[in-house]
Amino acid sequence: MPDYTAEEYDALDGSFTKNPPKVSGDGKSGFFAKHKGHVIIVDDLSADWLRIKAAAENTTAEAIVGQLVRKEISQTV
């Protein structure tokens, strides 16, 4: 994080005082609130593979996981 001068801190303070961040007020505006029960923690190797695969296919990690799950389900039926 850059080291700001006193003047820069004052300018930031004034900016946030005059223009406070908007909060939706619905209680579900954050990522984890919106995805409660849907966040899965994976190891670093899996996360890296998902990001690389998603980038290569121009899609999302969620889409890749969905494809893998559907493939696994179809093979077990």
N, C-alpha and C positions, 0 to 999 in steps of 0.2 A: 504494500500500500504506500502510495507516495506520502511524503512528509509535506504538509501544507503550511503555509505561512499563516499568521494570525489574521491577516486580511482575507485570505482565502477561506479560512474557517468561518469568519464573520459573514462572508458572502454566501457560503453554503447554508449557514444558519438562517440568514434572511430569506433565502430562496425557499427553504423548507417551511419556514414560518408563514410566508405569504402563500405558498402553494403546497399544503400538506398532501401526502399521498392519499389517494382515494381507496377506501375499503368498501367491499361490496355489502358487508353486513349480513350476508346469508349464512355465515359460519362455515361455508363449504367452498370458499374461494381458492384455498391453497391446494397444491398438488396432492399432498398426502390426505387431505380431507376429501378431495374429489375421488381419490383412488383407494379409499379405505377398504381393506380386505382384498385388494388386487395387486398390491406391491409384493414382489417376490425377490428375495435376496439371493444372488448367485455368486459363485466364486469369481475371481478376477479373470481366469482363463475363459470361462463361459461368457462373461460380460464382454470381453474383448472380441471373442469369436462372433457373438451376436452383433456387435457394432460393425465389425468388418463385413460380415455377411449382408447385413442390412444396407450398408453403404454400397456394396457391390451390386445389389439388386435394386437399388434406389427405392427402398421401402423402410419400414421401421422394425425395430427389434421385436415389438409386439406382434407384428405380422409374421415374422419368422417363427416365433414361439407358437403362434396359432397354427401355422403350417405343420410344424413338427408334431404338435398335439393331435391334429386331425389325421396325420399320416399314421401315428402310433395307434390311434383308435381304430382306424380302418383295417389295420393289420391284425388287431386282436379280435375283431368281430367275425 
